Amino acid sequence: MLSDANRGFVDSYLAIGSSGWSPSTAKKTSRVVSSFLLHCQQSGNTLSDLTEDAVWSYFYDPDRDVVLRGVYSSSVIRRFLRWAGGQSGGAGYAHILPMVPRMKQPHKVFDCLTAEEDSRLVGYVLGDGCELSLRDRAVLVVARFCGLRACDIASLRMEDVDLEHSRLSVRQHKTGVPMEQALRPVVGNAICRYVMEERPESGLPEVFLVDEREVRPLRPGLVGDICDKAYRLAGVRENGHRHGSHLLRHRFAQALVENGASDSTAMRLLGHVSPSSLNVYLETDERRLRECALSISDFAIGKEVLA
C-alpha cells in the first residue's frame, strides 16, 4: 500500500541493515517503518508539507489521551528517517525527523526469583525427591545454570554438547549470534543421565525430545510449561507473579552481576550484543543499588513526613 517512492526507500534501508539484523528484527523494522509511512501518506500531504500534528497523531490520540506507540517505534522510525534524510531525494524524510517524538522509556523492574526461591527450586530439582522426569530436570538445569532462552533450549543439538572438552556451543535462534559456555558438571550430568536413561532412540539431532504418537523435538512453549510445573512442585511463585522460563535466564544473569562478573563477560555468556541489554539485570542487583543510595540524614526532613 506504500507509494513507489516510500517502498523504494524502505527496501533500500532493509537491504543495507539486514546483513547485521536477525530475521525477526528485519521483519519488525519493516512493519514499523511501513506502518508509519502509510500513516503519513493517508494524511493527504506530501512529506515536505506534513505537519507536526499529523506526525504526532501516529503516536498519541489526544481525544482519548492514549499513547498509541512507544519508545521502540519512535527509535526505529527515527533511525530510518535519519538514514533516508541523508539519501538523494530524501528531503521529505529529513523534514519530518524533528517532528517524531522521543518517547520516554518506562522504568520497569523485572519480577525475578528471590534468592530464597532460587535455592528452594534448585534444591528440589537436584534432590532425590524430585517428581520431574529426567528430561524435565535437564531442561530446568540448562535453563538455570546456562541461562539459555526457551527457543535455544528446544533447538539444542547433540553436537552442541561437547563432553570431551566440557563446552556448550549454541547458535542463538533470536539473534543468530554463536555463543559458547563452559559445560558445568551439574549441566553435563543432567543431560547425560537423560540421554542415557530416558531419551527415546531417534536420529533427530535435538537433545530434548517428546515421545508421544511420534518422536519429535521439544517445542519452546513446552519449556515454559516445564518451568511452571517445577515452580509448582517446588512451592515457589505461588503468589501469582511472573512465571515461565525467562525467570531462570534472568536469575542466571542476576547471579553473574551479583558475583562481580564484568559487563563483557555477562554479555558473552548471555549472548547479548548491546551493553544496554544488561540494564534490566542491574536494576535488580540490590547490593549495587544500595551503593548508589543516599542517606536521608543528609536532608532536613520533618519527622511527620516519615510518620
Solvent accessible surface area in square Angstrom, and as a share of the most:
residue,aa,sasa,rsa
1,M,181,0.81
2,L,23,0.11
3,S,48,0.31
4,D,115,0.60
5,A,68,0.53
6,N,9,0.05
7,R,105,0.38
8,G,35,0.34
9,F,34,0.14
10,V,6,0.04
11,D,79,0.41
12,S,52,0.34
13,Y,22,0.08
14,L,34,0.17
15,A,75,0.58
16,I,109,0.55
17,G,16,0.16
18,S,47,0.31
19,S,109,0.70
20,G,70,0.67
21,W,73,0.26
22,S,13,0.09
23,P,116,0.73
24,S,54,0.35
25,T,49,0.28
26,A,22,0.17
27,K,146,0.62
28,K,79,0.34
29,T,6,0.03
30,S,32,0.21
31,R,135,0.49
32,V,16,0.09
33,V,2,0.01
34,S,30,0.19
35,S,39,0.25
36,F,0,0.00
37,L,0,0.00
38,L,40,0.20
39,H,50,0.22
40,C,1,0.01
41,Q,58,0.26
42,Q,124,0.55
43,S,45,0.29
44,G,69,0.66
45,N,67,0.34
46,T,88,0.51
47,L,33,0.16
48,S,67,0.43
49,D,93,0.48
50,L,4,0.02
51,T,71,0.42
52,E,94,0.42
53,D,118,0.61
54,A,19,0.14
55,V,0,0.00
56,W,111,0.39
57,S,48,0.31
58,Y,7,0.03
59,F,1,0.00
60,Y,64,0.25
61,D,28,0.14
62,P,91,0.57
63,D,137,0.71
64,R,154,0.56
65,D,107,0.55
66,V,58,0.33
67,V,91,0.52
68,L,68,0.34
69,R,83,0.30
70,G,34,0.33
71,V,44,0.25
72,Y,97,0.37
73,S,15,0.10
74,S,2,0.01
75,S,38,0.24
76,V,3,0.01
77,I,0,0.00
78,R,24,0.09
79,R,121,0.44
80,F,0,0.00
81,L,0,0.00
82,R,125,0.46
83,W,53,0.19
84,A,0,0.00
85,G,22,0.21
86,G,65,0.62
87,Q,71,0.32
88,S,113,0.73
89,G,71,0.68
90,G,1,0.01
91,A,76,0.59
92,G,10,0.10
93,Y,6,0.02
94,A,46,0.35
95,H,72,0.32
96,I,0,0.00
97,L,32,0.16
98,P,103,0.65
99,M,30,0.13
100,V,2,0.01
101,P,14,0.09
102,R,185,0.68
103,M,45,0.20
104,K,180,0.76
105,Q,115,0.51
106,P,93,0.58
107,H,139,0.62
108,K,151,0.64
109,V,81,0.47
110,F,24,0.10
111,D,50,0.26
112,C,24,0.14
113,L,0,0.00
114,T,75,0.43
115,A,68,0.53
116,E,98,0.44
117,E,20,0.09
118,D,12,0.06
119,S,74,0.48
120,R,101,0.37
121,L,3,0.01
122,V,31,0.18
123,G,45,0.43
124,Y,42,0.16
125,V,7,0.04
126,L,88,0.44
127,G,24,0.23
128,D,150,0.78
129,G,62,0.60
130,C,11,0.07
131,E,130,0.58
132,L,8,0.04
133,S,46,0.30
134,L,26,0.13
135,R,40,0.15
136,D,10,0.05
137,R,45,0.16
138,A,0,0.00
139,V,0,0.00
140,L,3,0.02
141,V,3,0.02
142,V,0,0.00
143,A,0,0.00
144,R,29,0.11
145,F,26,0.11
146,C,2,0.01
147,G,0,0.00
148,L,3,0.01
149,R,31,0.11
150,A,22,0.17
151,C,28,0.17
152,D,1,0.01
153,I,0,0.00
154,A,7,0.05
155,S,49,0.32
156,L,1,0.00
157,R,97,0.35
158,M,76,0.34
159,E,135,0.61
160,D,24,0.12
161,V,22,0.13
162,D,48,0.25
163,L,96,0.48
164,E,150,0.67
165,H,118,0.53
166,S,56,0.36
167,R,77,0.28
168,L,3,0.01
169,S,44,0.28
170,V,10,0.06
171,R,161,0.59
172,Q,2,0.01
173,H,133,0.59
174,K,108,0.46
175,T,42,0.24
176,G,32,0.31
177,V,50,0.28
178,P,86,0.54
179,M,11,0.05
180,E,82,0.37
181,Q,10,0.05
182,A,59,0.46
183,L,14,0.07
184,R,111,0.41
185,P,103,0.65
186,V,40,0.23
187,V,0,0.00
188,G,7,0.07
189,N,100,0.51
190,A,19,0.15
191,I,6,0.03
192,C,35,0.21
193,R,114,0.41
194,Y,2,0.01
195,V,42,0.24
196,M,157,0.70
197,E,118,0.53
198,E,71,0.32
199,R,34,0.13
200,P,26,0.16
201,E,173,0.78
202,S,42,0.27
203,G,85,0.82
204,L,58,0.29
205,P,50,0.32
206,E,31,0.14
207,V,1,0.00
208,F,0,0.00
209,L,3,0.02
210,V,6,0.03
211,D,94,0.49
212,E,118,0.53
213,R,248,0.91
214,E,121,0.54
215,V,48,0.28
216,R,52,0.19
217,P,47,0.30
218,L,5,0.02
219,R,141,0.51
220,P,62,0.39
221,G,57,0.54
222,L,55,0.27
223,V,0,0.00
224,G,15,0.15
225,D,84,0.44
226,I,5,0.03
227,C,0,0.00
228,D,46,0.24
229,K,78,0.33
230,A,0,0.00
231,Y,1,0.00
232,R,154,0.56
233,L,58,0.29
234,A,11,0.09
235,G,18,0.17
236,V,4,0.02
237,R,12,0.04
238,E,138,0.62
239,N,90,0.46
240,G,65,0.63
241,H,95,0.42
242,R,108,0.39
243,H,71,0.32
244,G,18,0.17
245,S,15,0.09
246,H,68,0.30
247,L,0,0.00
248,L,0,0.00
249,R,3,0.01
250,H,0,0.00
251,R,22,0.08
252,F,12,0.05
253,A,0,0.00
254,Q,10,0.04
255,A,23,0.17
256,L,30,0.15
257,V,5,0.03
258,E,58,0.26
259,N,126,0.65
260,G,50,0.48
261,A,22,0.17
262,S,60,0.39
263,D,75,0.39
264,S,79,0.51
265,T,43,0.25
266,A,2,0.02
267,M,32,0.14
268,R,137,0.50
269,L,30,0.15
270,L,0,0.00
271,G,5,0.05
272,H,35,0.16
273,V,107,0.61
274,S,42,0.27
275,P,93,0.58
276,S,70,0.45
277,S,36,0.23
278,L,2,0.01
279,N,76,0.39
280,V,48,0.28
281,Y,6,0.02
282,L,50,0.25
283,E,49,0.22
284,T,15,0.09
285,D,0,0.00
286,E,102,0.46
287,R,113,0.41
288,R,76,0.28
289,L,90,0.45
290,R,170,0.62
291,E,123,0.55
292,C,104,0.62
293,A,72,0.56
294,L,139,0.69
295,S,64,0.41
296,I,102,0.52
297,S,94,0.61
298,D,109,0.57
299,F,116,0.48
300,A,114,0.88
301,I,76,0.39
302,G,32,0.31
303,K,181,0.77
304,E,133,0.60
305,V,102,0.59
306,L,117,0.58
307,A,122,0.94
